[in-house]
């Protein structure tokens, strides 16, 4: 048995994915996910590494599905995708302007600022800003995931994963808050 028969090379996997064997992309994910998180954390601390990695892998997968993407050097291509995602999000966020909501919110709330959540206020504020934003769009504004994804400048798959992590984070944060109440009582 040759080394290729037991474990395909990155190049072979890339060719398989490009030729329609999309399930083979999972092997590339398994090989590079940990390393990709390390690169994302090293690239920026402004955004959640998991979000960046998810979006970078999605972009690479889309390129491969369209017959493009890396021919050799998957790691280098993925690293570039991670850096591009972080740079794109940073540039987009630096251009974002906060727009006041309609007159009924004269108390100073802004588009992605949430006020008066009652006992959810503290747990919500403990979440990363991107998690707060996706929860605001999908839960409070009840926007479809596609609209929330477009608003945030990410793919629908990335927004769906982000929303799931945000909900889990809110549940964990809410649990921590209730434990704090129990200790105080």
N, C-alpha and C positions, 0 to 999 in steps of 0.2 A: 504494500500500500504506500503510495507516495504522500508527501506532505500536502499536496494540493487536494488529494482525494479526501483526507480527513478534515482538513480545514482550508476552505478557499481563501485565496489572497484578497486583499482589498480591491485590487483591480478586477478580479473575477466577479466579486460581489457587485461592484459598480456596473460592470457590463450586464450582469443578470438583471439588476434593477432597471437599467436603461432600456433593456429589451422587454420589460413588462413583468418581470418577476419581483413585484413590489414587496413581497414578504421577506425577501433577502435583505431589505434595508434594516430589518430588526437586528440582524447580525452586526451590521455596522454600528447601530445604536449601542448594542451590548459591548462592543469593543471599545467605543470611544466616549461613552456617556460620562464616566468618572473623570476622565482627562478633560472633557469639554467643560464640566463644572469648575474644574480647577482654573482653566483658561478664563472662563467668564468671571470668576471671583477676582482673578488677577487683573482683568481688564477694567472692571468698574465695580464699585460698591454701591452705586446709586440705585441699581435695579437688582431684583432677585435673580441669582445665577440660574435657577431652575427655569425661570421665564425666558431668559436669554437663550439658554441651551435649547429649549423647546422650539423657540422661533427659528433659531439657526438651523436645526435639523430639519424643520419644516421647509425652509427655503432651499436647502440642499436637495431634499427629496423632490420638491417641485421642479427644480432644475433637471434632475435626473429623469423624472417622468416625461419631461419635455424633450428628452434627447440631448440635454446639455450637461453642465456640471463637470466635476473632475474626471479626468481620464486616469491620472496617476496622482499620488499625493493627497489622499482623502483628508488626512489630518491637517495638512496645510490649508486646504480648501475650507474645511470646517472652522479652523481657527480664524480665517479671514471672514467667514460668515458671522461668527460670534462677534468679532470686532465691529463689523458693519452694522449688525443689529444694535449693539450698544451705542454706536455713534449716531445712528438714525434716530433712536429713541431720545438720546440726549439733545440732538439738534431740534427735534420736534417739540420736546418739552420746553426748550429754551425760547421757542417762538410762541408758545401757547400764551394766550391772554385770558384772564379770568373775566367772565361776563356775568354781570349781576342778573339774577333771576327776575321774574316779573314783579310788579309793584307789591304783591302780597307779602314779599319777603323783605320788607324795608329794614329788617333788623340786621342786614349785612351779610346774609348768606350768599355764596357764590356757587357757580355751576357744580363744582366738585367739592363743595364744602357742605357738610351735613350738620344740621342743627336739631336739637331736641329729640334725641333718640331714647330718652329715659334711661333705663338701666343698661341699655346697649351702648350708651355713649362711650364709657371708658373702654370696654373691650374693643369697640370699633376703632377708637383712636390709637390703640396699641398695634393695630395692623399696619403693614407697610402701605405706603401711599397708593401703589398700583392696586393692591387688594381692596383698599377702601373705594377706589375709583370704579373697579369692575362691579363691586357689590352695589354701589350707588346706581350705576347704569342699569344693571340687570334686575336688582331686587327693588330698589326704591323708585326708579323711573320706569321699571318694567319694560325696558327696551328689549327687542329680540337680540339674540346673541350676535347675529350678523351686524346689526347696527352698532352694538357695543364694541365689537371688534374693529369696525371701521373707525369709530370715534377714537379708539385707543391706538390705531395704526398697527394692528396685529392681525394675524389670520384668525379665522373663526375657531380653528382647532386650538390655537394658542390661547384665545380668549376663554374658551370652554375649560381648558386645563387651569388657567389662572383663576377662573370663577370657582372651580372645585376646590383648589388650594385655599382660596380666600374664605370660602364657607367653612372648611375644616379649621382654618386658623381662627375664625370668629368663634366657632364652637369651643375651641381650646381656650381662647382668651376669655370667653364668657364663663367657662368652667373655673378658670383661675380667679376671676372676679368673685364668683360665688364662694369659692374657698376663702377668699379674703374676707367676705361678709361673715362666713361661719366663724372665722378666727376672731373677728371683731365682736361678735355677739356673745 
